[in-house]
Amino acid sequence: MSPSVPLQEMIRAIRSARTQCEERGVIQRECAAIRAQFRQADNGGRSHNLAKLLYVHMLGYPAHFGQMECVRMIASPRYSEKRVGYLGAMMLLDEKQDASLLITNSIKNDLSHSNQYVQSLALCTLACMGSAEMCRDLAPEIDRLLRASNSYIKKKAALCAVHIVRKVHELGELFAPAARSLLSEKNHGVLHGAVVLIIELCERNPETLERFRKTVPDLVQIMKGLVLSGYSPEHDVAGISDPFLQVRILRLLRILGRNNEGASDAMNDLLAQVATNTDSTKTVGNAVLYETVLTVLHIKSESGLRVLAVNILGRFLLNNDRNIRYIAMTSLQKIVGTDHNAVQRHRGTIVDCLKDQDASVKRRALELSLALVSASNIRSMMKELLLFLSSCPPELRSHATSGIFNAAERYAPSQRWHIDTILHVLTTAGGDVRDETVPNLIQLITNASELHCYTVHKLYRALLTDISQQSLVQVACWCIGEYGDLLLRGECQETEPVQVTEDDVLDALETVLQSHMSSPATRGFALTATMKLSTRITDNVDRIRSIVSIYGSCIDVELQQRAVEYNALFKKYDHMRAAVLERMPVIEKNSPGHTNGESTGETIKEILPAKIKQGETLLAQQPANQVCDLLDLLGGSETETLQPSSTAAPGLSINTSSAAGGDLLDLLGGLEPAPLAPAPTVPVYEKDGVTLTLSCEKQSDTSLTVTLTASNSTESDISSFTLQAAVPKSVQLHMKAPSGDALPARGSAKVTQMVVLNNPNKVNLKMRVRVSYTIRGSAFQDTVQIDSFPGLNAAGH
């Protein structure tokens, strides 16, 4: 291939290469020829060579050696060379390279050129790769061109101004008057550029937004002209007059009408007109309708108009295009909290989308269906959700089971229905439920005392049918161990009476113990259930003893330890076995503010003693007849009183006891630090119903414990709640495990996160906290800066 081959010949040669190595050889030879011609002073084929080099660049090969050639060609007086030079600058240069500064003067000269196409080249290049310095230098020229008489130049200048505003925010004030005057233009290209520029200005400056709210009537008139205009071949797209401009105007109206009653009222009639007159049979019409819906939902619109917008989204759900169905459900998910009744009207259509073949549509339909569950439709919706769960894709099962459990807990019409629903889920997808499902169901069954017989019969039949669902098997084993006597009695009014023998029950538990499908935790449940049956049956106690003794040498340490302890009950403590294995008492549900036995910051504050006055100490006295109980780990029988003391040092409490055994384990001689007054809790973040409070406790001169407590006052549950913290480099940070990752609605429970800070250099302490969570299917993230840590002085430091 000779150095002077045309561009078409080079492309043909590259495409005909059979291997990548052959292609590289062709490109290397051509690049060498182009480089040699660039060195020639009088080169008539400069634009030809640069065009070939740009094609090489498009293929991903290095072409940086052509940057200076672009600069030289931009300065050329010939339009053909200037055009290729500007194209090369847009492709080969960016604002980070010094060579881009060399074309600033050329662009400035071309912006004043008499030829509109040369001006257009300069405007396009500046809008594509103009740096902040170039934008500052050339902004007055762009403002001048915005006021030119040529519509072709004005629309290019408007888009160039958008780039300048994005690069240098403070230059937005320069373009605001010109952007306002462009709205009176008739040319659609100029109007489109003006609307895009105004959107950019309003989003970046609240004061500019207030000024442009006065243009709402003008925008409404422009939009009405587009909606009511007849056929215009220049702007018509599938029967819609300039849909691109309509979409942009609707987007601008959405920004101008947000949180403003006057602007919203001025555009209500227009939005209703667009919603009713736009053809929804074509994709173009659906695009305009979708923007109309978003505008209606974001401004302070009338209730009837919002219902109309929701009905349009309902029509989208019937569309054959899956993309349209997807965006409809995404929009409905965002408004289901505020317009719940309007969305409920389309419940049947949404449930039908659960049967869609597309995984993304299924996921959105599932999230929206769960959000639509209420006390009035819980039975019908749960029937559909359970039907979906039976054919649900594996990646959606965990989310589906979690949502069904939450809905059943909130809206269950009866305890029996609640238990039946959870058992149905465990039977269908027991391997995909969360770990807390088993203890939660056990707690529910324990509290429903009148359903114990019904539940144990139902779980026994489920255990005989399938032992592969581990969660179901664990609950079944627990119930059989607790209520095995009710099972053997065979008297159950809610179900058909089934005669079950002691051998049948023990056979079922032995099957679980010996099955290869049973996890170690499941075997532990089964072994404990077998042991508990020893006090509930009479004829097969020896068989139970032999089963338990077998697992005394089990390879599983947990199972072995249980078996050894149970064997000891049979042999050494047989007289205590009935008392130890008696039926579990009713399990009280954790009150709000408690999770897994731990209190949140709010609860801790209530139980801490009041602030101790200086010179006073705590004296904890035990009753005279109290003996040291090794199992009384919580020390619940102690009482505390405030007494002045002249012998004890301030800040210490003396623990005395008249019982002889009371001091055997008191290795510290009874000296304990007196609890200090709780540090004050102050809010550090409050947005969209999510509140984050902070309290501090100083452990030493350099160590500090910070407790962050989050709550949710909205009407929707929050999931995937996480907190991330950052501190200065010289400060060591250790975040302990949070109390949970879910915030129920209306503040019914809270999440606490403890952060330990070590500040050896005693620098000025600051902390930045990132808050992340998911609500109504949408992920949110925000950051808060904490510059002061209150309560340190109150804690005595």
FIGU-515778 format. One record per residue (C-alpha): x, y, z; residue in one letter. Coordinates in steps of 0.2 Angstrom, whole numbers, plus 5000, padded with zeros to 4 digits. Layout:
N
XYZA;...
This chain:
797
500050005000M;500850164994S;500850325006P;499650424995S;498250294995V;496450374997P;495550345014L;494350225005Q;495850115000E;496550115017M;494950065025I;494749925012R;496549865016A;496149865035I;494549765033R;495349635022S;496649595035A;496349415040R;497249425057T;497549565070Q;499349555067C;499149585049E;497949735053E;499249805065R;500549795051G;499449895038V;499050025051I;500850045056Q;501450065038R;500050195035E;500450295051C;502350305047A;501850375030A;500650495038I;501950555050R;503250575036A;502050685026Q;501650785042F;503450845043R;503450915025Q;503251105025A;502151105009D;500950965010N;499450974999G;498550825007G;498550875025R;496650855027S;496750695018H;498050625030N;497250685045L;495550605040A;496550435038K;497350465055L;495550495063L;494950335056Y;496450245064V;496050335081H;494250265080M;494950095078L;495850115095G;497650145089Y;498750285095P;498550445085A;499250575097H;500550635085F;499250715075G;498750845088Q;499850985082M;499350955064E;497550985070C;498051155078V;498951205061R;497451155051M;496151255062I;497251405059A;497151375040S;496051495030P;495351355019R;493651285025Y;494051105020S;495551105031E;494751195045K;493351075045R;494450925047V;495551015059G;494151055071Y;493450875069L;495250815074G;495350935089A;493650865096M;494250685094M;496150695099L;496150845111L;495350865128D;495451005141E;496850915151K;498050935137Q;499151095134D;498851085115A;497051125118S;497551305124L;498351335107L;496751335098I;495851465109T;496351615099N;495851525083S;494151485090I;493951665095K;494351725078N;493251605069D;491751655081L;491851825072S;492051745055H;490851805041S;490451625036N;489151545047Q;489851375044Y;491551425051V;490651495066Q;489751335068S;491351235068L;492051345082A;490451335092L;490351145091C;492251125096T;492051235111L;490451145116A;491350985115C;493051005123M;493151185130G;494051195147S;493551305161A;494951435155E;494351435137M;492551455143C;492951605153R;493951685139D;492551655126L;490951675136A;490651855130P;490851795112E;489551665115I;488351795123D;488551905108R;488151755096L;486551715106L;485851885101R;486351865083A;485051875069S;485551705062N;484451565069S;485751435063Y;487051515074I;485951555089K;485451375091K;487251315091K;487751465103A;486351405115A;487051225116L;488851295118C;488151405132A;487551255141V;489351175141H;490051335148I;488751345162V;489151165167R;491051205167K;490951375175V;489351395186H;489551575189E;489451625171L;487551575171G;487051745175E;487851815159L;486751705148F;485051725158A;484451885149P;484851815131A;484051645136A;482451735141R;482351825124S;482651665114L;480951605120L;480151725108S;480951645093E;479951545080K;481351425075N;481151255084H;482951225084G;483251395093V;481851355105L;482551185109H;484251255113G;483451395124A;482451275134V;483951165137V;484951315142L;483651375154I;483451205162I;485351205166E;485251385173L;483751345184C;484451185191E;486051275196R;485451435204N;483851455214P;483751635211E;483751615192T;482451485195L;481351615203E;481551735189R;481151605175F;479551555184R;478851715176K;479051625159T;477851495163V;476451575153P;477551595138D;478051405139L;476251355140V;475851455124Q;477251375115I;476751205121M;474851235116K;475451285099G;476351125097L;474951015103V;473551105093L;474551135077S;474051045062G;475250935051Y;476951015048S;478050905038P;479650995044E;479350945062H;478050795062D;478650635069V;477350495068A;475950615069G;476650715084I;477250895081S;479150905086D;479050785101P;480850825106F;480351005109L;478850955119Q;479850835130V;481050975134R;479651105138I;478750975149L;480450945158R;480651135161L;478851155167L;479251015180R;480651115187I;479751275187L;478151205195G;479051105209R;478451175226N;477651325218N;475751345219E;475651485206G;476751405193A;475851235195S;474051315193D;474651405177A;475151235169M;473751125175N;472551155160D;473951125148L;474550965156L;472750895155A;472650945137Q;474250855133V;473750705142A;472050685133T;472550745116N;474150645113T;474050485103D;474650335114S;474750205100T;476450265095K;478150265105T;478350445101V;476650485109G;477050375124N;478750475127A;477750635128V;476450565139L;477750495151Y;478550665152E;476850735156T;476550605169V;478150645178L;477750835177T;476050805185V;476750705199L;478150825203H;477250985204I;475751045215K;474450975203S;472650955206E;472050785213S;471050745197G;472550775187L;473650655197R;472250525195V;472350555176L;474250535177A;474150365186V;472850305174N;474050345160I;475350235168L;474050105170G;473750105151R;475650085149F;475549925159L;474449855145L;475749905132N;476549755123N;478249845124D;479149785140R;480149945141N;478550045143I;477849925156R;479549935166Y;479550125166I;477750125171A;477950015186M;479550115191T;478550275191S;477050195201L;478350125214Q;478850305217K;477050375220I;476250225228V;476550305245G;475750465241T;474350405229D;474050235236H;472150225231N;472450285213A;473750155211V;472650025219Q;471450035204R;472749955193H;473149815205R;472549675194G;473649735179T;475149745191I;474849575197V;474749505179D;476449575176C;477149445189L;476849325175K;477949415162D;479449325155Q;480649475157D;481549465174A;481649655176S;479849675174V;479449535186K;480549615199R;479749785197R;478049695198A;478449605214L;479049765222E;477549855217L;476349715222S;477149705239L;476949895241A;475049875237L;474649755250V;473449825263S;472249765277A;470849765265S;471649665251N;472849555261I;471949385257R;471849415238S;473549485236M;474349355247M;473549225236K;474349295221E;476049315229L;476049135235L;475549085217L;477049185211F;478249115224L;477848935217S;478548985200S;479749125205C;481549135198P;482849085211P;483549265211E;481849335217L;481449205230R;482349285244S;481549455241H;479849385238A;479849285255T;480449435264S;479049545257G;477749415261I;478349395279F;478249575282N;476549595274A;475849455284A;476549525300E;475749695297R;474049645290Y;473749465295A;471849455298P;472049315311S;473449215319Q;472949055311R;473049135294W;474749215298H;475449045303I;474648955288D;475449085276T;477149075284I;477048885283L;476548885265H;478048995261V;479248875271L;478548735261T;478748815245T;480448915247A;481148865264G;482848875258G;482749055253D;482049135269V;483149235281R;483849165297D;482749255308E;481149175301T;481349015312V;481349115329P;480049235323N;478849095318L;479248995334I;478749155344Q;477149175334L;476648995337I;477049005356T;475949155358N;474449075349A;474048955363S;472348905356E;473248845339L;474548735347H;473648575343C;473248635325Y;475048695322T;475948535328V;474748425318H;475048525302K;476948535305L;477048345308Y;476148315291R;477348435282A;478848345290L;478248175284L;478048255266T;479648345264D;481248355275I;482248455262S;481648625268Q;482748665283Q;481848805290S;480248705290L;481048555298V;481748655312Q;480048735316V;479248565315A;480548485326C;480348625339W;478448605339C;478448425341I;479648435355G;478548565364E;476848505360Y;477148315356G;475848265369D;474548365359L;475048275344L;474948105352L;473248145359R;472548155342G;471148275347E;471148425335C;469548515330Q;470348625317E;471048475306T;470448295303E;470948185318P;472448075314V;473047945326Q;474947965329V;475947845339T;477547875349E;478547765337D;477847865322D;478448035330V;480147955335L;480347885318D;480148055310A;481348135321L;482647995318E;482448025300T;482848205302V;484448155312L;485048035300Q;484648125284S;486148195273H;485048345269M;484948405287S;486148545292S;486948535310P;485748665316A;484248555310T;485048405319R;485148505335G;483348545334F;482848365331A;483948305345L;483248425357T;481448385352A;481848195355T;482548235372M;480948345376K;479848205371L;480548095385S;479448195397T;477948195386R;477848005382I;477847855393T;478247695383D;479847735373N;480947825385V;482247695383D;482247715364R;482547905367I;483947865379R;484847755366S;484547885352I;485348025363V;486847915368S;487247875350I;487648065347Y;488748075362G;490248025350S;489648125335C;490948215325I;489948375326D;490548465342V;488848555345E;487848395343L;489048295353Q;488948425368Q;487048425368R;487048235368A;488248225382V;487248355393E;485648255389Y;486448095394N;486948175410A;485148225413L;484648045411F;485947975423K;486448095436K;485048225436Y;483548115431D;482548185446H;482748365438M;482348305420R;480548345420A;480848525427A;482248555415V;481248495400L;479548575404E;478648675391R;479348845386M;478448995393P;477649125381V;478949225372I;478649405373E;479049505357K;480449625358N;479749805362S;480149945351P;481950005354G;482549825357H;483349705345T;484049535350N;484049575369G;485049735366E;484349915370S;484450055358T;485150225364G;483450285369E;483050145380T;484850155388I;484450335393K;482950285403E;483750155414I;485350255418L;485350335435P;485150525436A;486750635436K;487750605452I;488150765462K;489950795466Q;490350725483G;489050585482E;489350405479T;488250245475L;488150115488L;487349955482A;486649845496Q;486149665494Q;484849585506P;485549505521A;484949335516N;485549335498Q;486749205493V;487949205479C;486949135464D;488249085450L;486849085437L;486149255442D;487149335428L;486049495427L;486149525446G;484249565445G;484049555464S;485249695468E;484549865474T;485450025472E;485250185483T;486150345484L;487050385500Q;488350515505P;490050445510S;491550525517S;492650385517T;492450325499A;493350425485A;492150525474P;491650435458G;491750255466L;490350145473S;490650015487I;489749845485N;489449765502T;488549605507S;488149525523S;488149355515A;489749255518A;489749195500G;489349365492G;491149415490D;491949255484L;491949305466L;492149495470D;493949495463L;494049685463L;493649705481G;491949785478G;492549945470L;491649995454E;491550155445P;489950245448A;488950265432P;488950445425L;487550545419A;487050495401P;487750615388A;486450715379P;485750645362T;485650775348V;485050755331P;486350765317V;485350725302Y;483450745298E;482850725280K;481350635271D;480750565287G;482450485292V;483250545308T;484950515315L;485450565332T;487150555341L;487750535359S;489550525365C;490450445379E;492250475382K;493250325388Q;494950395391S;495950555386D;496150485368T;494650365366S;492850405363L;491250305360T;489950375348V;488250305347T;487250335331L;485350305332T;484250305317A;482350305316S;481050315302N;479550425303S;478850385286T;477350275281E;478550155272S;479750025278D;481650055275I;482849915271S;484649895267S;485050035280F;486850065282T;488050195290L;489850225284Q;490950345293A;492650435289A;493750535300V;495450625299P;496950515295K;497750525312S;496150465320V;495850275322Q;494050215319L;493250055323H;491350025318M;490449885328K;489149785320A;487449875319P;485949825328S;485049785311G;484849845293D;482949885293A;481950035299L;480049995301P;478850135297A;478150255309R;479750235321G;479150075328S;481050015329A;482750095328K;484450045322V;485950085333T;487750095327Q;489250115339M;490850195333V;492450195343V;493650335340L;495450335346N;496250505344N;498050485350P;498650655343N;497150745350K;496750835334V;495150935331N;493950785329L;492750785314K;491750645306M;490850625290R;489350495290V;488650425274R;486850365276V;486150235263S;484550145262Y;483150085251T;481350135252I;479850095241R;481150005229G;482250165227S;483950185234A;484450345243F;486150405249Q;486650565258D;488150625268T;488150725284V;489650815292Q;489850815311I;490950945317D;490550945336S;490250805348F;489050855362P;489050785379G;490850765383L;490850905395N;489250835403A;490150665405A;491450755416G;492850775403H;
